[in-house]
Amino acid sequence: MNTTNIRSSTTEDGTLAHLLYALFLAFPLYGLPAALGFVINLTQSTTQDGSLVANHVRWQRQSACIALLGYGVSIAVAPAWLSMSIVCITASWFAYRIVKGWLRLTDGCMV
């Protein structure tokens, strides 16, 4: 007997979004996975606007862009103590956003 698994057309595959969240969450260890995740995120075309995966890809992109802005501000600030404070605040905020988005994706909710 030949059986095939047929996926419902309403079910979305969130594998890409999970992979991108994992790459973004690796930013404290190495910058390269987060940079790779950002490049992959930018190359994704969200053809299904309003879908769960498209919503999470947009959330990731916005989080990464704001974090890059925060890191840029920390470079421009002269006192080292203030610069490191901005880096720590930005890294904490970015980690919070990524964990929150990943948990919402796991629950199947929009962010």
Secondary structure, DSSP 4 states (H G I P E B T S, - for coil): --------TT----HHHHHHHHHHHTTTT-HHHHHHHHHHHHH----STTSHHHHHHHHHHHHHHHHHHHHHHHHH--SHHHHHHHHHHHHHHHHHHHHHHHHHHHHT---
